[in-house]
Amino acid sequence: MVSAEIAFAVGALLLYGGWAVAGGIATRSLSPVNAVFLSYVASLVIVGGYVLTLRRPIAGTRVDVAFALVSGAFLAAASISFYAGLARGNMAIVSAIAALYFVIPAVVGVFYFDAQLSATNVAGLALAVVAVVLVAT
């Protein structure tokens, strides 16, 4: 049986893939900013509806709420950058390079949150970078 975290990760993988393809198609005639705006309208409808059905208050420390808002700002800026890349370049290359985002939290985790990376983890990160370089050339 597949664990819940793996099932959610695979779901995210498939949905992010759909997001990248749909974004690439959208930017054929829409500007990147307008494509992102429309995608966020759809996101707000879905997430807003989900939050309303849960009927739970949004509660957390001020610091955690601030980090959630900063996270949203990073995501918005990244989305605009990603869609601008899609509008100008090859979907496979732009998506592969952008997909390396996971390297940043891995490095930040090691330096600021005492996360431990094994030699296998480091090798995996290095191989991911090599794979993207190969896709992008």
C-alpha positions in Angstrom: 0.0 0.0 0.0 1.3 3.5 -0.9 1.7 5.9 2.0 -0.4 9.1 2.1 2.6 11.3 1.6 3.7 9.4 -1.5 0.2 9.6 -2.9 0.0 13.3 -2.3 3.5 13.8 -3.8 2.5 11.9 -7.0 -0.7 13.9 -7.1 1.3 17.1 -6.9 3.7 15.8 -9.6 0.8 15.2 -12.0 -0.9 18.5 -11.2 2.2 20.6 -11.5 2.8 18.9 -14.8 -0.6 19.8 -15.9 0.0 23.4 -14.7 3.2 23.7 -16.7 1.5 22.4 -19.9 -1.6 24.5 -19.5 0.6 27.6 -18.7 2.6 27.0 -21.9 -0.5 26.8 -24.0 -2.0 29.8 -22.3 1.0 32.0 -23.1 0.7 31.4 -26.8 -1.8 34.3 -26.9 -1.9 35.7 -23.4 0.8 37.8 -21.8 2.6 35.9 -19.0 1.1 38.3 -16.4 -2.4 37.9 -17.7 -2.0 34.1 -17.8 -0.8 34.0 -14.2 -3.6 36.3 -13.1 -6.2 34.1 -14.7 -4.6 31.0 -13.2 -4.7 32.6 -9.8 -8.4 33.4 -10.2 -9.0 29.7 -10.8 -6.7 28.9 -7.8 -8.6 31.2 -5.5 -11.9 29.7 -6.4 -10.7 26.2 -5.8 -8.7 26.9 -2.6 -11.3 29.4 -1.3 -14.1 26.9 -1.8 -12.0 24.2 -0.1 -11.3 26.5 2.9 -15.0 27.5 3.2 -16.1 23.8 3.2 -13.7 23.0 6.0 -15.2 25.7 8.3 -12.0 26.1 10.2 -10.7 29.6 11.2 -7.3 30.6 9.8 -5.2 30.5 13.0 -1.5 30.7 13.5 1.2 32.9 15.0 1.8 36.3 13.3 5.2 35.1 12.2 3.7 32.0 10.5 1.0 34.0 8.9 3.7 36.4 7.6 5.7 33.5 6.2 2.6 32.2 4.5 2.1 35.6 2.8 5.8 35.8 1.8 5.5 32.3 0.4 2.5 33.4 -1.7 4.5 36.4 -2.9 7.4 34.2 -3.9 5.0 31.8 -5.7 3.4 34.7 -7.6 6.7 36.1 -8.7 7.9 32.7 -9.7 4.8 32.0 -11.6 5.2 35.2 -13.6 8.9 34.3 -14.3 7.9 30.7 -15.3 5.1 31.8 -17.6 7.4 34.4 -19.2 10.0 31.7 -19.8 7.2 29.5 -21.4 6.1 32.3 -23.6 9.7 32.8 -24.9 11.2 29.3 -24.9 10.9 25.5 -25.0 8.4 24.1 -22.5 10.6 21.1 -21.8 13.7 23.2 -21.0 11.9 25.9 -19.0 10.0 23.3 -17.0 13.1 21.2 -16.3 15.1 24.2 -15.1 12.3 25.5 -12.9 11.7 22.1 -11.5 15.1 22.3 -9.8 13.5 24.6 -7.2 13.7 21.8 -4.6 17.5 22.3 -4.4 17.0 25.6 -2.7 15.0 24.4 0.3 17.4 21.4 0.6 20.4 23.8 0.9 18.6 26.2 3.2 17.5 23.3 5.3 21.0 22.2 5.8 22.4 25.7 6.6 19.5 27.2 8.7 17.4 24.3 10.0 20.0 21.7 10.8 18.6 19.2 8.2 20.9 16.3 7.6 21.7 15.2 4.0 23.3 11.8 3.5 25.9 11.2 0.8 23.1 9.5 -1.2 20.9 12.7 -0.8 23.8 14.9 -2.1 24.4 12.5 -5.0 20.7 12.7 -5.8 20.7 16.5 -5.9 23.8 16.5 -8.0 22.4 14.0 -10.5 19.2 16.0 -10.7 21.2 19.1 -11.7 23.1 17.0 -14.2 19.8 15.7 -15.7 18.5 19.2 -16.1 21.7 20.4 -17.8 21.4 17.4 -20.2 17.7 18.3 -20.9 18.5 21.9 -21.4 21.3 21.4 -23.9 
